[in-house]
Amino acid sequence: MSTRPTAVAGRRARPAAVLVALAASAGLLLAGCASGTGPGAASAEPSSSEQTVEPTSEPTTEPTTEPTTEPTTAGTTTAAECDDLTTSYAPTNGLDVPDGSTMARIRERGALVVGVSADTLLMGARNPITGQIEGFDIDMLREVARALLGDPDALQFRVITSAQRLDVLEQGEVDLVARTFSMTCERWESIAFSAEYLHAGQKVLVTRDSTARGIEDLDGQRVCAPDGTTTIERLAEYPGIEPVAAATHTACLVLFQQGRVEGITGDDTILAGFAAQDPYAKVVGDAFSDEPYGIGVPAENVDMVRYVNAVLDQLKDDGTWKQIYDRWLGALGKAPAPPVSQYGRQP
């Protein structure tokens, strides 16, 4: 028989569940730093196994410890609107690698440098047993590496937070970003995206005994979402909710388990991983947003966008996409048809 959660700061905390969450995120402590060069370098030692570069801003303490700062009430902005949100650049050369192209430079280097999450279970998380980062997003990147470099493990990981996704692309620190990255008109202004490779929707996670049936039932309560995401922005549509910003989704889970917030909002793909970690939590309500995921690419590397789209189209057509979906997201239900690629954007 399980024990009832104990009170912390006037709210319930779930100490047993904290230990479960630790298993999924403690792998951050196991990561080693690779000395591989970034995408701006002419060459690097070819990698026969995955390399990881951890950001200096990533937390170095166990995520279940008390945060060093109080959660902040988030300011919100209105996202820009457009009618070509998921329209990307059409493949023109298939999987060919022309001389002088972005792909040729990456092939010469011998590794694909990618920005990823290491704490988003099912999408991109470090396996505490193997130490490897794995998930749906990671498998998308592995297939790009397989096509371009002949080795799905020829990846050099740069572990980033949600708020760092644009920065690492704008500064040319990575070749690609796959980190539950929703395509928005505002983001298209500074980077480029592949065609849509997964469609998610924003929901809310609450305690198992909560009577809330959706986000609209959380008026007057504190709801956490990572800073720099569309999820925190959309809380502006619910003025009765007090938004709380955290650095990562895992930081939100810590606050939730400590009883310092009453809910977490995020994409259903992310919250499914949380519910699997925390027996005191459940995901409720229908999706109240559309979140088309694209692989982020530096804006100037249109040739790389076209190449990635050729890879994604192949995965969607030959059944590989469905296999990857079933492997990681089967708990969400039967695999849907892959998102249809929309093309027509011009440089």
C-alpha positions as CSV (number, residue, x, y, z in Angstrom):
1,M,0.0,0.0,0.0
2,S,1.4,3.4,-0.9
3,T,1.6,6.2,1.6
4,R,-0.1,9.5,1.2
5,P,2.2,12.4,0.1
6,T,3.4,14.6,2.9
7,A,2.8,18.3,3.1
8,V,5.4,20.7,1.9
9,A,4.9,24.5,2.1
10,G,1.2,24.0,2.4
11,R,1.0,21.8,-0.7
12,R,1.5,18.1,-1.3
13,A,4.9,16.6,-2.2
14,R,5.6,13.2,-3.5
15,P,8.9,11.9,-2.1
16,A,8.6,8.5,-3.7
17,A,7.9,9.9,-7.1
18,V,10.9,12.1,-6.8
19,L,13.1,9.0,-6.7
20,V,11.4,7.9,-9.9
21,A,12.1,11.1,-11.7
22,L,15.8,11.0,-10.5
23,A,16.2,7.8,-12.5
24,A,15.3,9.5,-15.7
25,S,17.4,12.7,-15.2
26,A,20.3,11.7,-13.0
27,G,22.1,10.6,-16.2
28,L,23.0,14.3,-16.6
29,L,25.6,13.6,-13.9
30,L,27.1,10.7,-15.9
31,A,27.8,12.7,-19.1
32,G,31.4,13.1,-20.2
33,C,32.6,16.1,-22.1
34,A,33.9,15.4,-25.6
35,S,36.5,17.6,-27.2
36,G,35.0,17.4,-30.7
37,T,34.9,20.6,-32.7
38,G,31.8,22.5,-33.6
39,P,30.1,22.9,-37.0
40,G,32.2,26.0,-37.8
41,A,35.4,24.0,-37.8
42,A,37.0,22.5,-40.9
43,S,37.4,19.0,-39.6
44,A,37.2,16.8,-36.5
45,E,38.1,13.3,-35.6
46,P,35.4,11.0,-37.0
47,S,33.3,9.5,-34.2
48,S,32.4,5.9,-34.1
49,S,30.2,6.5,-31.1
50,E,28.0,9.3,-29.8
51,Q,29.8,12.2,-28.2
52,T,28.2,14.6,-25.8
53,V,29.0,18.2,-24.9
54,E,27.2,19.4,-21.9
55,P,26.4,23.1,-21.7
56,T,28.0,25.0,-18.9
57,S,24.6,26.4,-17.9
58,E,23.0,23.0,-17.4
59,P,22.4,22.2,-13.7
60,T,25.1,20.1,-12.2
61,T,23.3,19.1,-9.0
62,E,20.7,16.4,-8.8
63,P,17.4,17.8,-10.1
64,T,15.5,16.6,-7.0
65,T,17.4,19.0,-4.7
66,E,15.7,22.3,-3.6
67,P,16.0,24.9,-6.4
68,T,18.5,27.6,-5.5
69,T,16.0,30.3,-6.6
70,E,12.3,30.7,-6.2
71,P,10.2,30.0,-9.3
72,T,9.5,33.1,-11.2
73,T,6.1,34.3,-12.5
74,A,6.5,34.4,-16.2
75,G,5.7,37.3,-18.5
76,T,4.1,36.3,-21.7
77,T,4.0,37.6,-25.3
78,T,1.7,37.1,-28.2
79,A,3.2,34.8,-30.9
80,A,3.4,36.1,-34.5
81,E,0.9,34.6,-37.0
82,C,1.4,33.5,-40.5
83,D,-0.3,31.1,-43.1
84,D,2.8,29.1,-44.0
85,L,3.9,27.9,-40.6
86,T,4.8,24.3,-41.7
87,T,6.0,25.2,-45.2
88,S,9.6,24.2,-45.7
89,Y,12.1,24.0,-48.6
90,A,11.5,21.2,-51.0
91,P,14.3,18.6,-51.6
92,T,16.0,19.3,-54.9
93,N,19.0,16.9,-55.0
94,G,17.5,14.0,-52.9
95,L,20.3,12.6,-50.8
96,D,23.1,13.8,-53.1
97,V,25.9,15.8,-51.5
98,P,27.3,18.4,-53.9
99,D,30.8,19.7,-53.4
100,G,31.0,22.8,-51.3
101,S,27.6,22.2,-49.7
102,T,26.9,22.3,-46.0
103,M,26.5,18.5,-46.1
104,A,29.9,18.1,-47.7
105,R,31.5,20.1,-44.9
106,I,29.8,18.0,-42.3
107,R,30.9,14.8,-44.1
108,E,34.5,16.0,-44.1
109,R,34.2,16.7,-40.3
110,G,32.9,13.2,-39.7
111,A,30.2,14.0,-37.2
112,L,26.8,15.8,-37.1
113,V,26.7,18.3,-34.2
114,V,23.2,18.4,-32.8
115,G,21.3,20.3,-30.0
116,V,19.1,18.0,-28.0
117,S,17.4,17.5,-24.6
118,A,18.8,15.0,-22.1
119,D,15.9,15.0,-19.7
120,T,12.7,14.7,-21.8
121,L,11.7,11.1,-21.4
122,L,10.6,9.4,-24.6
123,M,11.8,12.3,-26.8
124,G,15.4,12.9,-25.7
125,A,16.6,11.6,-22.4
126,R,19.8,10.0,-21.0
127,N,19.3,6.4,-20.2
128,P,20.6,6.0,-16.6
129,I,21.7,2.4,-17.3
130,T,23.5,2.8,-20.6
131,G,24.4,6.5,-20.3
132,Q,23.1,7.1,-23.9
133,I,20.7,9.8,-24.9
134,E,17.7,8.3,-26.6
135,G,14.2,9.0,-27.7
136,F,12.0,9.9,-30.7
137,D,13.9,13.1,-31.5
138,I,17.2,11.4,-31.2
139,D,16.2,8.7,-33.6
140,M,15.2,11.3,-36.2
141,L,18.8,12.7,-35.9
142,R,20.3,9.2,-36.1
143,E,18.6,8.7,-39.4
144,V,20.0,11.9,-40.8
145,A,23.5,10.8,-39.6
146,R,22.9,7.4,-41.2
147,A,22.0,8.9,-44.6
148,L,24.8,11.6,-44.6
149,L,27.6,9.8,-42.8
150,G,26.8,6.2,-43.1
151,D,26.7,5.8,-39.3
152,P,23.7,6.6,-37.1
153,D,26.0,7.0,-34.2
154,A,28.1,9.8,-35.8
155,L,26.4,12.4,-33.6
156,Q,28.0,14.9,-31.4
157,F,25.4,16.0,-28.8
158,R,25.1,19.5,-27.4
159,V,22.7,19.2,-24.5
160,I,20.6,22.4,-24.4
161,T,17.6,23.9,-22.6
162,S,14.5,24.9,-24.5
163,A,15.5,28.6,-24.2
164,Q,18.9,27.9,-25.9
165,R,17.5,26.3,-29.1
166,L,17.4,29.5,-31.1
167,D,20.7,30.8,-29.8
168,V,22.8,27.8,-30.7
169,L,21.4,27.8,-34.3
170,E,21.7,31.6,-34.8
171,Q,25.3,31.4,-33.6
172,G,26.2,28.4,-35.7
173,E,27.2,26.2,-32.8
174,V,25.2,23.2,-34.0
175,D,24.1,21.8,-37.4
176,L,20.6,20.8,-36.3
177,V,18.3,21.0,-33.2
178,A,15.7,18.4,-32.5
179,R,14.3,19.2,-29.1
180,T,10.4,19.1,-29.2
181,F,10.9,22.2,-31.3
182,S,7.5,23.7,-32.3
183,M,7.6,25.6,-35.6
184,T,6.4,29.2,-35.2
185,C,6.3,32.2,-37.5
186,E,8.5,34.2,-35.1
187,R,11.1,31.4,-35.1
188,W,11.1,31.2,-38.8
189,E,12.3,34.9,-38.8
190,S,15.7,33.8,-37.4
191,I,16.2,30.1,-38.2
192,A,14.9,27.6,-40.7
193,F,12.9,24.4,-40.1
194,S,12.6,21.0,-41.8
195,A,9.2,19.8,-42.8
196,E,7.0,18.7,-39.9
197,Y,8.0,15.4,-38.5
198,L,5.7,15.0,-35.5
199,H,2.5,16.7,-34.5
200,A,1.9,17.3,-30.8
201,G,-0.6,19.2,-28.7
202,Q,-0.4,21.1,-25.4
203,K,-2.1,19.5,-22.4
204,V,-1.7,19.8,-18.6
205,L,-0.4,17.4,-15.9
206,V,-2.0,17.4,-12.4
207,T,-1.9,15.3,-9.3
208,R,-3.7,12.0,-9.5
209,D,-6.4,13.2,-7.0
210,S,-7.0,16.5,-8.8
211,T,-10.6,17.1,-10.0
212,A,-9.3,19.3,-12.9
213,R,-10.4,18.0,-16.3
214,G,-8.3,20.5,-18.3
215,I,-6.4,23.7,-18.2
216,E,-9.6,25.7,-17.8
217,D,-10.1,24.2,-14.3
218,L,-6.8,25.5,-12.9
219,D,-7.9,29.1,-12.3
220,G,-6.1,30.6,-9.3
221,Q,-3.4,27.9,-9.3
222,R,0.3,27.9,-10.3
223,V,1.2,26.1,-13.5
224,C,4.8,25.6,-14.6
225,A,6.3,25.6,-18.1
226,P,9.8,26.0,-19.4
227,D,11.0,29.5,-20.2
228,G,11.4,30.2,-23.9
229,T,8.7,27.8,-25.1
230,T,5.3,28.2,-26.8
231,T,3.7,26.5,-23.8
232,I,4.6,29.3,-21.4
233,E,3.3,31.9,-24.0
234,R,-0.1,30.2,-24.3
235,L,-0.8,30.5,-20.6
236,A,-1.5,34.2,-21.3
237,E,-4.8,33.0,-22.8
238,Y,-5.8,31.9,-19.2
239,P,-5.5,35.0,-17.1
240,G,-6.7,33.2,-14.0
241,I,-3.7,31.0,-14.0
242,E,-0.4,32.0,-12.4
243,P,2.4,31.0,-14.8
244,V,5.6,29.8,-13.3
245,A,8.7,29.6,-15.5
246,A,11.5,27.1,-15.0
247,A,14.7,26.4,-16.9
248,T,13.6,22.9,-18.1
249,H,10.6,20.6,-18.0
250,T,12.5,18.5,-15.5
251,A,12.8,21.6,-13.2
252,C,9.0,21.9,-13.6
253,L,8.6,18.3,-12.5
254,V,10.7,19.0,-9.4
255,L,8.5,21.9,-8.4
256,F,5.4,19.8,-9.0
257,Q,6.7,17.0,-6.9
258,Q,7.6,19.4,-4.1
259,G,4.1,20.8,-4.2
260,R,5.2,24.3,-5.3
261,V,3.1,24.3,-8.4
262,E,-0.3,22.6,-9.0
263,G,0.3,21.6,-12.6
264,I,2.7,21.5,-15.5
265,T,1.7,22.4,-19.0
266,G,3.5,21.1,-22.1
267,D,3.2,19.0,-25.2
268,D,1.4,15.6,-24.8
269,T,4.6,13.9,-25.9
270,I,6.5,15.4,-23.0
271,L,3.8,15.0,-20.3
272,A,3.4,11.3,-21.3
273,G,7.0,10.8,-20.1
274,F,6.2,12.6,-16.8
275,A,3.2,10.5,-16.1
276,A,5.3,7.4,-16.7
277,Q,7.8,8.7,-14.0
278,D,5.3,9.9,-11.4
279,P,2.6,7.6,-10.1
280,Y,0.9,10.5,-8.4
281,A,0.4,12.4,-11.7
282,K,-2.0,12.2,-14.6
283,V,-2.5,14.0,-17.9
284,V,-6.0,15.5,-18.4
285,G,-8.0,17.3,-21.0
286,D,-7.9,17.6,-24.7
287,A,-5.1,19.3,-26.5
288,F,-5.6,23.1,-26.6
289,S,-2.9,23.9,-29.1
290,D,-1.3,22.5,-32.3
291,E,2.5,22.0,-32.0
292,P,4.1,21.0,-35.3
293,Y,7.6,19.8,-34.6
294,G,10.4,20.6,-37.1
295,I,14.1,20.1,-37.0
296,G,15.8,23.4,-36.5
297,V,18.6,24.5,-39.0
298,P,20.6,27.7,-39.2
299,A,18.7,30.0,-41.6
300,E,21.6,30.3,-44.1
301,N,21.9,26.5,-44.5
302,V,18.9,26.0,-46.9
303,D,20.7,23.2,-48.6
304,M,20.9,21.3,-45.3
305,V,17.1,21.9,-44.8
306,R,16.5,20.3,-48.2
307,Y,18.7,17.4,-47.4
308,V,17.0,16.7,-44.0
309,N,13.6,16.9,-45.8
310,A,14.7,14.3,-48.2
311,V,15.6,12.0,-45.3
312,L,12.3,12.7,-43.5
313,D,10.3,11.9,-46.6
314,Q,12.1,8.6,-47.0
315,L,11.4,7.7,-43.3
316,K,7.7,8.6,-43.8
317,D,7.4,6.5,-47.0
318,D,9.3,3.4,-46.0
319,G,7.7,2.7,-42.6
320,T,10.7,3.7,-40.5
321,W,8.9,6.7,-39.1
322,K,6.1,4.4,-37.8
323,Q,8.6,2.0,-36.3
324,I,10.2,4.9,-34.4
325,Y,6.8,6.2,-33.3
326,D,5.7,2.8,-32.0
327,R,9.0,2.4,-30.1
328,W,8.9,5.6,-28.2
329,L,5.3,7.0,-28.3
330,G,3.2,3.8,-28.5
331,A,1.7,4.6,-25.1
332,L,-0.1,7.6,-26.7
333,G,-2.0,5.1,-28.9
334,K,-1.8,3.7,-32.4
335,A,0.7,5.5,-34.6
336,P,-1.0,8.1,-36.7
337,A,-0.1,8.7,-40.3
338,P,3.2,10.8,-40.5
339,P,2.6,14.5,-41.0
340,V,2.5,15.4,-44.7
341,S,5.4,17.5,-45.7
342,Q,4.5,20.9,-47.0
343,Y,6.8,22.6,-49.5
344,G,7.0,25.8,-51.4
345,R,9.1,28.1,-49.2
346,Q,11.6,30.1,-51.1
347,P,15.0,31.3,-49.8
